[in-house]
Amino acid sequence: MLKGKTAVITGAARGIGAQMARKFASLGANIAIVDYDNADEIKAELESTYSVNVAAFQCDVTNTDMCKSVCKEITDTLGKVDILVNNAGITRDNLIAMMEETEFDAVIGTNLKGTFNMIKALSRNFIRNKGGSIINISSVSGIMGLPGQANYSASKAGVIGLTKSLAKELGGKNIRVNAIAPGFIKTDMTKDLGSEDEFIKAIPLKRLGETEDVANLAAFLASDNSAYITGEVIRVDGGLAM
């Protein structure tokens, strides 16, 4: 389904990003792992499991110049990029009365500006290719808001606005831009939020999501099976944000 294509996935060293890298590689895509932290473990796993090209790049997505440099290195190493998944994200939860400016800026910088930086750095690549799929990872927090997450909710709502704007801007060039809004997915990020039982009460499907649930949708949006879908925000949340 993705054979011969190259996918860039940010925040791919662990969690949802690593699972998307596994899924894409299993479907034949070459993978560029981009992460703030060392990604040697997932790189080695992909290389030993799948017959695809894998390269890892360390990058702070809040740094515009670093994103430009890394994206050039990616295209120099793997050739043209067909798929970009903006998955890198952080939380700095706090009630608004106690939230520090640094907590707000850090989350906006990684989740929203980081998404902008990567799209801008690879935009000419997609335009030259006359097509491609950009997938931005938002959140149900960006749709419904959650207390204690003013910074995170604002950043993920911004990702939705960015997605819709760029879908209109780039659609004429056969570049599709969509967003995925995960709910409570079993990852390190959600592990510290509180009791699973409390979350499950609010979820119609009565379970937390798995990283595979997000990866499966991402693979569909990355493939030609979704060739007439752009500007969408698709929830993977068990019905939480209905």
C-alpha positions in Angstrom: 0.0 0.0 0.0 3.0 2.4 0.7 5.7 0.5 -1.2 8.3 2.7 -2.6 7.1 5.8 -0.7 9.1 7.7 1.9 7.5 8.9 5.1 8.9 11.4 7.6 7.5 10.9 11.1 8.3 13.3 13.9 8.3 12.2 17.5 8.8 8.6 16.2 11.2 7.3 18.9 8.3 6.0 21.0 4.6 5.8 21.5 2.2 6.6 18.7 5.0 7.9 16.4 7.0 4.6 16.8 3.8 2.6 16.1 3.1 4.6 12.9 6.7 4.0 11.8 6.2 0.2 12.3 2.9 0.3 10.4 4.3 2.3 7.5 7.4 0.1 7.3 5.2 -3.0 7.3 3.4 -1.6 4.2 6.7 -1.0 2.4 7.5 2.7 3.1 11.0 4.0 3.7 11.1 5.8 7.1 12.8 8.9 8.3 12.5 9.0 12.1 12.7 12.6 13.5 12.9 13.0 17.2 14.3 15.2 19.9 15.7 12.2 21.6 17.9 9.3 20.4 15.9 7.0 18.1 18.5 4.2 17.7 16.2 1.6 19.3 13.3 2.0 16.9 15.6 2.5 14.0 17.3 -0.9 14.7 14.0 -2.6 15.2 12.6 -1.4 11.8 15.8 -2.3 10.0 15.9 -5.8 11.5 12.2 -6.4 10.8 11.3 -4.8 7.5 13.1 -4.6 4.1 12.9 -0.8 3.9 15.4 2.0 4.2 15.4 3.7 7.6 17.2 6.8 8.8 17.1 8.6 12.1 17.5 12.3 12.6 17.8 14.2 15.9 15.8 17.5 15.7 14.2 20.1 17.9 11.1 20.9 15.9 10.7 24.3 17.6 14.0 25.3 15.9 13.2 26.6 12.4 16.8 26.4 11.1 17.3 22.9 12.5 14.1 21.7 10.7 15.3 23.2 7.4 18.7 21.5 7.8 17.2 18.1 8.9 14.7 18.1 6.0 17.5 18.8 3.5 19.4 15.9 5.0 16.4 13.6 4.8 15.9 14.3 1.1 19.6 14.0 0.4 19.6 10.6 2.2 16.2 9.1 1.1 15.2 11.1 -1.9 11.8 12.7 -2.3 9.4 12.7 0.6 5.8 11.5 -0.1 4.4 11.5 3.4 4.9 13.8 6.4 3.4 13.0 9.8 3.7 15.7 12.4 3.4 13.7 15.6 5.9 15.4 17.9 4.1 16.8 20.9 4.5 17.5 24.6 2.3 18.4 27.6 2.9 20.8 30.5 -0.5 20.6 32.3 -1.4 23.1 34.9 -4.4 25.2 35.9 -4.4 28.6 34.2 -3.9 30.5 37.4 -0.7 28.6 38.1 0.5 28.0 34.5 3.9 29.6 33.8 4.6 31.4 30.6 7.4 28.9 29.9 4.9 26.0 30.2 2.5 27.7 27.7 5.3 28.7 25.2 6.9 25.2 25.3 3.7 23.4 24.4 2.8 25.9 21.6 6.3 25.8 20.3 6.5 22.0 20.0 3.0 21.1 19.1 2.0 24.0 16.8 5.1 25.8 15.7 6.9 22.5 15.2 4.1 21.4 12.9 4.4 24.6 10.9 8.2 24.3 10.8 8.2 20.8 9.3 5.5 21.6 6.7 7.3 24.7 5.6 10.6 23.0 5.4 9.2 20.2 3.2 6.6 22.2 1.2 8.8 22.8 -1.8 9.5 19.0 -1.9 5.7 18.2 -2.1 5.1 21.0 -4.7 8.0 19.6 -6.9 6.5 16.1 -6.5 3.1 17.4 -7.5 1.5 15.6 -4.6 1.8 14.0 -1.2 0.0 13.5 2.1 0.6 15.6 5.2 -0.9 14.2 8.4 -1.0 16.4 11.5 -1.6 14.8 14.9 -4.1 16.9 16.8 -6.1 15.8 19.8 -9.7 15.7 21.2 -8.3 18.3 23.5 -8.2 20.6 20.5 -11.9 19.9 19.8 -13.5 19.9 23.2 -11.0 21.4 25.6 -9.9 19.8 28.9 -9.3 21.5 32.2 -5.7 22.0 33.1 -4.7 21.9 29.5 -5.2 25.4 28.2 -1.8 25.3 26.5 -2.2 21.8 25.1 -5.8 22.4 23.9 -4.8 25.7 22.3 -1.9 24.1 20.5 -4.0 21.2 19.2 -6.9 23.5 18.1 -4.2 25.5 16.3 -3.1 22.4 14.5 -6.7 21.9 13.3 -6.8 25.4 11.9 -3.4 25.0 10.3 -4.6 21.7 8.7 -7.7 23.2 7.2 -6.0 26.3 5.9 -3.2 24.3 4.2 -5.7 21.8 2.8 -7.2 24.7 0.8 -3.8 26.3 0.0 -2.2 23.1 -1.2 -5.1 21.1 -2.6 -4.6 22.5 -6.1 -1.2 21.0 -6.1 -2.5 17.5 -5.3 -1.2 17.8 -1.7 -3.6 16.5 0.9 -3.5 17.7 4.5 -5.5 16.0 7.2 -5.5 15.8 10.9 -6.0 12.9 13.4 -7.4 13.7 16.8 -6.6 10.9 19.2 -8.5 10.5 22.5 -7.0 8.7 25.5 -4.4 6.3 23.9 -2.2 4.1 26.1 1.1 5.9 25.9 3.7 7.3 28.4 2.0 10.7 27.9 -1.4 9.5 29.2 0.0 7.1 31.9 0.4 10.0 34.4 -3.0 11.7 33.8 -4.8 9.6 36.4 -7.0 6.6 36.9 -7.9 4.7 33.6 -11.3 3.9 35.1 -12.2 7.6 35.3 -11.4 8.1 31.6 -13.2 4.9 30.6 -16.5 6.1 32.2 -16.6 8.9 29.6 -15.7 6.8 26.6 -18.7 5.1 24.8 -16.5 2.1 23.7 -15.4 1.7 27.4 -11.7 1.2 26.8 -8.6 3.3 26.1 -7.2 3.3 22.6 -4.1 1.5 21.4 -1.3 3.1 19.4 -2.3 0.7 16.6 -5.7 2.4 16.4 -4.0 5.7 15.4 -1.4 4.0 13.2 -4.1 2.2 11.2 -5.8 5.5 10.4 -2.5 7.2 9.6 -1.7 4.5 7.1 -5.0 5.0 5.4 -4.5 8.7 5.1 -1.0 8.2 3.9 -2.1 5.9 1.1 -3.8 6.4 -2.2 -6.9 4.8 -0.7 -7.7 8.3 0.7 -6.9 10.2 -2.5 -10.1 12.2 -2.3 -9.9 13.2 1.4 -8.4 16.4 2.5 -9.0 19.0 5.2 -10.5 16.4 7.5 -10.1 16.0 11.3 -10.8 12.4 12.2 -11.2 11.4 15.8 -9.7 8.2 17.2 -11.3 8.4 20.6 -13.8 5.6 21.1 -16.6 8.2 20.9 -15.3 10.5 23.6 -15.8 13.8 21.8 -19.1 13.1 20.1 
